[in-house]
Amino acid sequence: MATKQQQKGNLIAIIAMFFLFAMISFVTNLAAPIGTIWKNNYEWSGMLGNLMNFLAYLFMGIPAGNLLVKIGYKKTALWAMVIGIIGLVFQYLSSIVGTETAVFSVGSDAVTLNFIIYLLGAFICGFCVCMLNTVVNPMLNLLGGGGNKGNQLIQTGGALNSLSGTMTPLFVGSLIGMVTAQTSMTDVAPLLWIAIGVFAFAFIVLSFVAIPEPHMNKGGKKVKYSHSPWNFRHTVLGVVGIFFYVGIEIGIPGMLNFYLADSSASGILVNASAIAGAVVAIYWLLMLVGRLLSSAISGAVSSRAQLIVVSAVAICLIIAAIFLPDSVRVSMPGYSATDGFTMAEVPMKALLFVLCGLCTSVMWGGIFNLAVEGLGKYTAQASGIFMMMVVGGGVMPVIQNAIANSCGYMTSYWLVVAMLAYLLFYGLVGSKNVNKDIPVDDETPDARDL
């Protein structure tokens, strides 16, 4: 009977983790489409919410890993959900508090208090998703018993993550429709309340579920090593690669959303934001497809080969999109709250950008696997460093947005090309472990008790 109860408890915990996996993507992908609202008020602000969301990773990456050891998976996840609710409430408050109160000026723009509240909410949500990212993958692996079953649960959670990323810009775009002077955060308030409700539900469910905690520090001696992940060249280069990768993954659809929502640039004259959200949703859908394809071929095709191929293909797609005239059009699915799904005429370059989702889908896993290969006992420490580097998803899109404001949407994509070129270099050359002389086994004299 006890075994059956434990299996039932694990099933409930797995379902809760699946919800959280989807919520990570949902909360993260709110930033770019909501940015079209603020960009209408402050041209320079489009990616600032995204920046605040990812900036939190820089501060929380390593502490989140330490929390797992100190208080365990369950309590870390519970605290993350509480923090997520607080962040979403702040974003909602930005629609009703301080809408007329100017705080300071940027050029000729008077920045109001509600925008500051929104940025604070996005920053708080960043802490939440960082903690959840640190928890969900190892917890699913643990609940699956490791091995193939654990990996299967992680892949399923990743698929739900991509599905959520697909739906988020679609929902936000349908609620916003065409961005006007009257468009505000109140238009997306329903989604914020749905997110709060899901977090609250997952918190209640997880509170009653017993989670095994084999990795908690039980008061044993700390161990200090004479080396660190920073002593491995391929790891250091991989850390830079992760920083650039997240910037690529967010920058491609984020800037595409701004481009298509800008009627003067894209030529879309009706429901531009809704159509932009629907097109960008296809990018995230293709990331789901790419992950499923990668899981099917990874047994026969190495991470290095996959990274090299997708980096080269993505470079070709983006360069082709940059030079393709706006006048070359193609029909792609659009959506609005009034008309439902329709086919919309958009620049063909949008299709090329969307196809990059197939490429970016496999980059994280490829870079991570290559960067931690041969690290042994240093792998856990490296994971915390990689989590910090997710901040690249905030920093690089802001730089890209600044280039777009100065030189145009398409010119900004040369930054993405440069980052992809680095990933191609990493796959070809930088991923080779040249530090095999460093001891990485726990039994070696390299570790000493304090």
Secondary structure as UniProt FT lines:
FT   HELIX           2..28
FT   TURN            29..30
FT   HELIX           31..41
FT   HELIX           43..45
FT   TURN            46..47
FT   HELIX           48..93
FT   TURN            94..96
FT   STRAND          102..106
FT   TURN            107..108
FT   STRAND          109..112
FT   HELIX           113..143
FT   TURN            144..145
FT   HELIX           147..176
FT   TURN            181..182
FT   HELIX           185..188
FT   HELIX           189..207
FT   TURN            214..215
FT   STRAND          223..225
FT   HELIX           229..231
FT   HELIX           233..261
FT   HELIX           263..266
FT   HELIX           272..297
FT   TURN            298..300
FT   HELIX           303..323
FT   TURN            326..327
FT   STRAND          329..336
FT   TURN            337..339
FT   STRAND          340..347
FT   HELIX           348..360
FT   TURN            361..362
FT   HELIX           363..372
FT   TURN            373..374
FT   HELIX           376..378
FT   HELIX           379..388
FT   HELIX           389..391
FT   HELIX           392..407
FT   HELIX           409..425
FT   HELIX           426..430
FT   TURN            436..437
FT   TURN            442..443
FT   TURN            445..446
FT   STRAND          447..449
//
